[in-house]
């Protein structure tokens, strides 16, 4: 059975943006090269919108975008961003243009972490890289022009899952306060596609159960679904979601992650965490990247509005 008939007609063109791939240890180097090449043809970031400074923090790189304008000693709110890619592909630099534009639009600093990828770097490497980027942003806040009392974390897909894990880790270590978690179709639960009844209408396109198992196995270093999985790898495994920062979660109804994202939002609400959830009908994983779709435009607008409210509270 296919779910193509359930896709928002304006999003159908988006399926051409995501060519069919087969993830394996053998194909992974080729897929990474293809994605980097795609990123290389994107327009460079507009330096008139935001200044970019690249910082080296141990084994990782943090790309910091600072909006132009304001007094020299102005302190801006900040978003620590983590890119998607199933933990196995993707690069922070591929989103330079988008980050420069968003920094200017929202009047915030954006710090994008080039965390190490699995399977070469399994858990806890990626979340520790993210935490190192967060501590750098907090400890060097003054020199970076950042208001350390207004730091949010966010990301898409695996980056959204990593941001949720980072929020848990920051809460438990109690060193860096986070004011908001911005989770766009986050990858939260290694049990999806391996345990329980599969969703009859989700996960056919873009990111499939097969891809998901490969991504989680690469991150965890073992097959997904085992009871020993750490909540700092798969945030849905956390028993206690209390005392986390307010959350924004957005996901498509045809996304493989629909059930885990809705359940995580439900549990956050039950734990007393202010949570905003948006589910978009007819939308598959990554749908908001389709530039001509009205549904994508609505999703992007709601996402940015939530960030603006969190970073610039009245």
Secondary structure, 3 states (H helix, E strand, C coil): CCCHHHCCHHHHHHHHHCCCCCCCCCCHHHHHHHHHHHHHCCCCCCCCCEEEEEEEECCEEEEEEEECCCCCCCCEEEEEEECCCCCCCCCHHHHHHHHHHHHHHHCEEEEEEECCCCCCCCCCHHHHHHHHHHHHHHHCHHHHCEEEEEEEEEEECHHHHHHHHHHHHHHHHCCCCCCEEEEECCCCCCCCCCCCCCCCCCCCCCCCHHHHHHHHHHHHCCCCCCCCCCCCCCHHHCCCCCCCCEEEEEEECCCCCHHHHHHHHHHHHHCCCCEEEEEECCCCCCHHHCCCCHHHHHHHHHHHHHHHHHHCCC
